[in-house]
Structure formats: C-alpha cells, structure tokens
Amino acid sequence: ALYRIDPRGLVRLGESDGGLVLGRNADDRGVLVERPQPDGTRWIGRLDWNNLEPEWLVQDGNINAFAALGADGTLVYSSRALESRLFDLVVRKGDSVRRLDGDGTRSFLFPVCTADASTVFAFVLRDGILELGSADPTSGDTLKQSLARAFVTDRGSDELALFMSSAQGARDGIDGRDWILYHRSASRSEEHTSELQSP
C-alpha cells in the first residue's frame, strides 16, 4: 500500500499488485520498484503515485537491481546475467545507455549519482575487497576511463555495502561532491569526496 504524508496524518493512496519490491528512491512521478520474474530475471519500474500502475523502465533478460534516480531523470542501477554472480554498472538517460562491465572480477553495487548527474558513485566488490568507486557518466568511454576507487576493507560483502550506503540515501542524487557513508567499524558516518584516486 502507498500512503501520502498529510498535515492530518497518513492518507492511504491505494494498493498495487503483489510481487513488487520497494526500490531505493522516488520522484514527483512515482516510486521505484523491482519485480522478480518466474525465470529468475528482475525488472525495474516506477510505480505511479496517481494510478499505482508500474511503468517498466528496465525489462530485459537480466537481473536488474539497486536502482536510483537522479534529479534530472538519470537512472543508475546494477545488472547481471542470470548465470553470473557479478553486477555491471548501468547508466540510462533518455535513450542513452552506458555500461561499466565488471569484467568477470568485480561487482558494482548500490549506485547513486550526484544531483547534477556529473558523477556516478557505487560500491565495488571483488574477492572480499570493498572499495568506493566514482566515474564520469558523460559517455561510455568516460565511464570506463574515469573509474577511480578507494579502499574500504578486505572483509567486504554485499550486506556491508548495503549497510554503509544507508546513511546516504538516494533521493535526488548526492548534493555536492561528497558521498556520506556509515562506517561500521568506526560507528560513525563519514564523507568521501568524489575525487577518488584512479587505480
């Protein structure tokens, strides 16, 4: 069920079909959702605030997850083939689709873009090593060539990346050049600049 926060309290807007997983953020048109399919693939959509009908934004033969919308409508998400365990990073704006492959060695998780869509951030996980990654999504070439990473821990996991990303959120992208993360071992939130070191 969807609710609107009103000065008088919560107002129930209605209920959508079952089988939807709530996504990471929303915009003035609706809220992001995911729908696992019987064949194991996963779609990404936006559930319209008014009619509660999903508009499917990503509907292919891959497992697509962890989507976030930028303020300008840029959609960033992780995508992997059914037979793979590693996620690529995908950036979509209008008809333009740019992809940063994990090359069979690394996985890109929980991406988010800056408010002006000039930088995409994601966690990068490879063989238990968790890093922060940033890249320029202007073109497919700049997305690949500008990737910079910063070491976080050698005891990384999908679950740790999710936990650390919870401090930032994904609404309207990241304001400014910094990424806010919750560092579990330090028990505090930290800011990380988008100007990470290139490998």
Secondary structure by P-SEA (a helix, b strand, c coil): cccccccccccccccccccccccccccccbbbbbbbccccbbbbbbbbccccccccccccccccccccccccbbbbbccccccccbbbbbbbcccbbbbbbccccbbbccccccccccbbbbbbbcccbbbbbbbbcccaaaaaaabbbbbccccccaaaaaaaaccccccccccccbbbbbbccccbbbbbbcccccc
